[in-house]
Structure formats: structure tokens, C-alpha cells
Amino acid sequence: METFIFLGLAFLGLLLFLILPNPQNTKIGSPCYEVRHIGEHEWHKISETKVMERLVDSFDPVTPIISRMLKGEEIIVSQEIYRVLSR
């Protein structure tokens, strides 16, 4: 059951990315994510799967958080900060 919820959320995240207007990026594609541990200065690429797993553990519902990330906002959880990779 959790697998279906997770896959649904991943699909929803991709769908939101394709639907939300972004005047800076007219190219259609899936977002890449970055993570930075609190107290560090370096960002690291992270898979969409890992981002979704960690966000689901921290937020209920997760859809508004994904929408904010896709609009360029950094999301802070207990030990990490997530954002969509700037291109």
C-alpha cells in the first residue's frame, strides 16, 4: 500500500511540474533535486525517489511542499534542506 502511495506522489510531483507555468524554463522535463545538510554549505544531487521518501516522512500532505519546491522555494526539514536543481 505504501508503495502505491509513494508512486502516486511521485507521479503527482511530475504532473505538477508539467502543469505549473515557469516563464524562465520553456523546456519540458522532469526536475532534478539537490540536498544540503544543515550546517554545511555544499549542495548535492539527490534522486527524486529519495526526496519523495524523505518529504513523505516529514509532511502530510506532501503535495503543497512539492508545489513550493517546483516554484523555486527551498524546503527545510529537521536535518536537511531540499530544492529543485537550478539549471
MDAnalysis code that builds the backbone (N, CA, C; Angstrom):
import MDAnalysis as mda
import numpy as np

u = mda.Universe.empty(261, n_residues=87, atom_resindex=np.repeat(np.arange(87), 3), trajectory=True)
u.add_TopologyAttr("name", ["N", "CA", "C"] * 87)
u.add_TopologyAttr("resid", np.arange(1, 88))
u.add_TopologyAttr("resname", ["MET", "GLU", "THR", "PHE", "ILE", "PHE", "LEU", "GLY", "LEU", "ALA", "PHE", "LEU", "GLY", "LEU", "LEU", "LEU", "PHE", "LEU", "ILE", "LEU", "PRO", "ASN", "PRO", "GLN", "ASN", "THR", "LYS", "ILE", "GLY", "SER", "PRO", "CYS", "TYR", "GLU", "VAL", "ARG", "HIS", "ILE", "GLY", "GLU", "HIS", "GLU", "TRP", "HIS", "LYS", "ILE", "SER", "GLU", "THR", "LYS", "VAL", "MET", "GLU", "ARG", "LEU", "VAL", "ASP", "SER", "PHE", "ASP", "PRO", "VAL", "THR", "PRO", "ILE", "ILE", "SER", "ARG", "MET", "LEU", "LYS", "GLY", "GLU", "GLU", "ILE", "ILE", "VAL", "SER", "GLN", "GLU", "ILE", "TYR", "ARG", "VAL", "LEU", "SER", "ARG"])
u.atoms.positions = np.array([
    [0.812, -1.194, 0.000],
    [0.000, 0.000, 0.000],
    [0.859, 1.263, 0.000],
    [1.918, 1.289, 0.817],
    [2.790, 2.453, 0.871],
    [3.470, 2.699, -0.473],
    [3.790, 1.602, -1.181],
    [4.415, 1.725, -2.498],
    [3.491, 2.447, -3.463],
    [2.201, 2.112, -3.432],
    [1.245, 2.770, -4.322],
    [1.102, 4.249, -3.977],
    [1.086, 4.562, -2.699],
    [1.007, 5.967, -2.279],
    [2.240, 6.722, -2.754],
    [3.415, 6.123, -2.553],
    [4.661, 6.762, -2.962],
    [4.700, 6.986, -4.475],
    [4.319, 5.963, -5.252],
    [4.320, 6.099, -6.707],
    [3.313, 7.162, -7.146],
    [2.182, 7.217, -6.460],
    [1.186, 8.245, -6.775],
    [1.719, 9.636, -6.516],
    [2.434, 9.798, -5.403],
    [3.011, 11.104, -5.083],
    [4.101, 11.503, -6.075],
    [4.903, 10.526, -6.492],
    [5.947, 10.822, -7.479],
    [5.309, 11.260, -8.794],
    [4.252, 10.560, -9.202],
    [3.546, 10.919, -10.429],
    [2.916, 12.297, -10.295],
    [2.329, 12.568, -9.128],
    [1.713, 13.873, -8.891],
    [2.751, 14.988, -8.965],
    [3.937, 14.743, -8.403],
    [5.003, 15.735, -8.473],
    [5.394, 16.046, -9.910],
    [5.527, 15.008, -10.717],
    [5.861, 15.197, -12.128],
    [4.738, 15.933, -12.847],
    [3.504, 15.565, -12.556],
    [2.362, 16.223, -13.177],
    [2.320, 17.706, -12.819],
    [2.545, 18.029, -11.549],
    [2.569, 19.438, -11.135],
    [3.671, 20.205, -11.846],
    [4.816, 19.575, -12.013],
    [5.928, 20.227, -12.713],
    [5.549, 20.570, -14.149],
    [4.825, 19.670, -14.798],
    [4.445, 19.903, -16.186],
    [3.319, 20.919, -16.316],
    [2.466, 21.005, -15.291],
    [1.306, 21.896, -15.355],
    [1.647, 23.324, -14.950],
    [2.446, 23.484, -13.891],
    [2.733, 24.824, -13.374],
    [3.545, 25.638, -14.376],
    [3.109, 26.860, -14.647],
    [3.852, 27.687, -15.600],
    [5.181, 28.155, -15.019],
    [6.183, 28.162, -15.866],
    [7.501, 28.657, -15.471],
    [8.059, 29.448, -16.648],
    [7.965, 30.776, -16.614],
    [8.399, 31.577, -17.750],
    [9.897, 31.506, -18.012],
    [10.687, 31.112, -17.014],
    [12.131, 31.049, -17.203],
    [12.562, 29.782, -17.933],
    [11.737, 28.763, -17.896],
    [12.117, 27.486, -18.479],
    [10.984, 26.968, -19.353],
    [11.135, 27.087, -20.662],
    [10.105, 26.615, -21.571],
    [10.319, 25.162, -21.967],
    [11.436, 24.587, -21.554],
    [11.743, 23.199, -21.834],
    [10.963, 22.282, -20.895],
    [10.346, 21.240, -21.446],
    [9.611, 20.297, -20.618],
    [10.550, 19.161, -20.235],
    [10.574, 18.833, -18.968],
    [11.405, 17.750, -18.477],
    [11.121, 17.515, -17.012],
    [11.694, 16.484, -16.470],
    [11.466, 16.228, -15.053],
    [12.514, 16.954, -14.225],
    [12.122, 17.391, -13.027],
    [13.057, 18.155, -12.201],
    [14.155, 17.280, -11.610],
    [15.297, 17.888, -11.367],
    [16.380, 17.249, -10.630],
    [16.429, 17.939, -9.270],
    [16.795, 17.195, -8.245],
    [16.761, 17.730, -6.893],
    [18.145, 17.781, -6.275],
    [18.299, 18.697, -5.300],
    [19.530, 18.822, -4.534],
    [19.191, 18.798, -3.050],
    [20.169, 18.375, -2.251],
    [20.020, 18.363, -0.800],
    [21.277, 18.961, -0.175],
    [21.081, 19.655, 0.944],
    [22.200, 20.199, 1.704],
    [21.907, 19.934, 3.166],
    [22.849, 19.349, 3.866],
    [22.686, 19.114, 5.292],
    [22.818, 20.443, 6.024],
    [21.987, 20.661, 7.013],
    [22.029, 21.893, 7.791],
    [23.394, 22.004, 8.457],
    [24.014, 23.158, 8.322],
    [25.350, 23.387, 8.862],
    [26.442, 23.227, 7.818],
    [26.102, 22.682, 6.662],
    [27.060, 22.537, 5.560],
    [26.741, 23.576, 4.496],
    [27.678, 23.787, 3.579],
    [27.485, 24.806, 2.544],
    [27.342, 24.207, 1.147],
    [27.630, 22.946, 0.996],
    [27.659, 22.310, -0.316],
    [26.347, 21.572, -0.609],
    [25.817, 21.797, -1.820],
    [24.623, 21.093, -2.285],
    [25.044, 19.827, -3.019],
    [24.214, 18.771, -2.900],
    [24.479, 17.501, -3.572],
    [23.220, 17.074, -4.325],
    [23.401, 16.523, -5.528],
    [22.262, 15.989, -6.259],
    [21.703, 14.792, -5.496],
    [20.388, 14.624, -5.570],
    [19.714, 13.518, -4.894],
    [18.607, 13.018, -5.815],
    [18.343, 11.732, -5.786],
    [17.331, 11.165, -6.671],
    [15.932, 11.615, -6.245],
    [15.041, 11.637, -7.209],
    [13.654, 12.017, -6.929],
    [13.044, 11.045, -5.923],
    [13.398, 9.781, -6.017],
    [12.881, 8.769, -5.094],
    [13.246, 9.101, -3.656],
    [14.511, 9.434, -3.406],
    [14.960, 9.769, -2.055],
    [14.273, 11.030, -1.542],
    [14.135, 12.034, -2.394],
    [13.465, 13.269, -1.989],
    [12.035, 12.967, -1.565],
    [11.317, 12.212, -2.395],
    [9.918, 11.904, -2.096],
    [9.794, 11.099, -0.807],
    [10.656, 10.114, -0.605],
    [10.617, 9.312, 0.618],
    [10.808, 10.192, 1.850],
    [11.783, 11.086, 1.807],
    [12.087, 11.928, 2.957],
    [11.015, 12.989, 3.196],
    [10.447, 13.535, 2.109],
    [9.393, 14.532, 2.280],
    [8.119, 13.898, 2.825],
    [7.802, 12.687, 2.375],
    [6.620, 11.985, 2.875],
    [6.762, 11.736, 4.373],
    [7.985, 11.448, 4.832],
    [8.217, 11.237, 6.265],
    [8.042, 12.523, 7.067],
    [8.218, 13.685, 6.435],
    [8.199, 14.954, 7.160],
    [6.911, 15.763, 7.005],
    [6.148, 15.540, 5.935],
    [4.983, 16.376, 5.658],
    [3.764, 15.529, 5.311],
    [2.604, 15.989, 5.766],
    [1.341, 15.363, 5.412],
    [0.312, 16.469, 5.262],
    [-0.158, 16.774, 4.098],
    [0.133, 16.157, 2.802],
    [1.425, 16.711, 2.200],
    [1.976, 15.985, 1.257],
    [3.247, 16.371, 0.659],
    [3.069, 17.222, -0.606],
    [1.892, 17.180, -1.210],
    [1.667, 17.898, -2.475],
    [1.952, 19.395, -2.391],
    [1.510, 20.117, -1.350],
    [1.846, 21.556, -1.284],
    [3.351, 21.813, -1.199],
    [4.082, 20.930, -0.550],
    [5.529, 21.090, -0.422],
    [6.192, 20.928, -1.784],
    [5.750, 19.928, -2.540],
    [6.312, 19.711, -3.876],
    [6.018, 20.917, -4.758],
    [4.814, 21.454, -4.668],
    [4.455, 22.650, -5.456],
    [5.374, 23.817, -5.126],
    [5.650, 24.017, -3.834],
    [6.539, 25.110, -3.431],
    [7.949, 24.903, -3.965],
    [8.435, 23.660, -3.953],
    [9.771, 23.367, -4.492],
    [9.831, 23.654, -5.984],
    [8.784, 23.262, -6.690],
    [8.766, 23.467, -8.135],
    [8.696, 24.951, -8.497],
    [8.266, 25.770, -7.564],
    [8.234, 27.225, -7.775],
    [9.542, 27.884, -7.354],
    [10.520, 27.071, -6.899],
    [11.838, 27.604, -6.575],
    [12.147, 27.752, -5.098],
    [11.234, 27.370, -4.239],
    [11.452, 27.519, -2.798],
    [12.303, 26.371, -2.243],
    [13.139, 26.674, -1.261],
    [13.908, 25.652, -0.555],
    [13.063, 25.147, 0.616],
    [13.031, 23.841, 0.812],
    [12.231, 23.226, 1.863],
    [13.161, 22.700, 2.949],
    [12.947, 23.150, 4.172],
    [13.804, 22.772, 5.297],
    [13.087, 21.718, 6.133],
    [13.774, 20.597, 6.382],
    [13.295, 19.575, 7.310],
    [14.299, 19.495, 8.449],
    [14.168, 18.544, 9.326],
    [14.957, 18.528, 10.560],
    [16.462, 18.648, 10.347],
    [17.041, 17.913, 9.439],
    [18.492, 17.910, 9.270],
    [18.948, 18.329, 7.872],
    [18.009, 18.569, 6.959],
    [18.383, 18.824, 5.566],
    [17.514, 19.914, 4.949],
    [17.999, 20.436, 3.823],
    [17.272, 21.407, 3.020],
    [17.209, 20.843, 1.601],
    [16.022, 20.908, 0.996],
    [15.832, 20.385, -0.359],
    [15.432, 21.514, -1.295],
    [15.822, 21.368, -2.565],
    [15.392, 22.315, -3.596],
    [15.491, 21.619, -4.946],
    [14.804, 22.221, -5.932],
    [14.921, 21.761, -7.306],
    [16.234, 22.326, -7.831],
    [17.015, 21.520, -8.511],
    [18.301, 21.924, -9.045],
    [18.123, 23.068, -10.026],
    [18.848, 24.159, -9.824],
    [18.813, 25.296, -10.744],
    [19.556, 24.918, -12.012],
    [18.961, 25.244, -13.138],
    [19.596, 24.880, -14.418],
    [20.153, 26.080, -15.097],
])
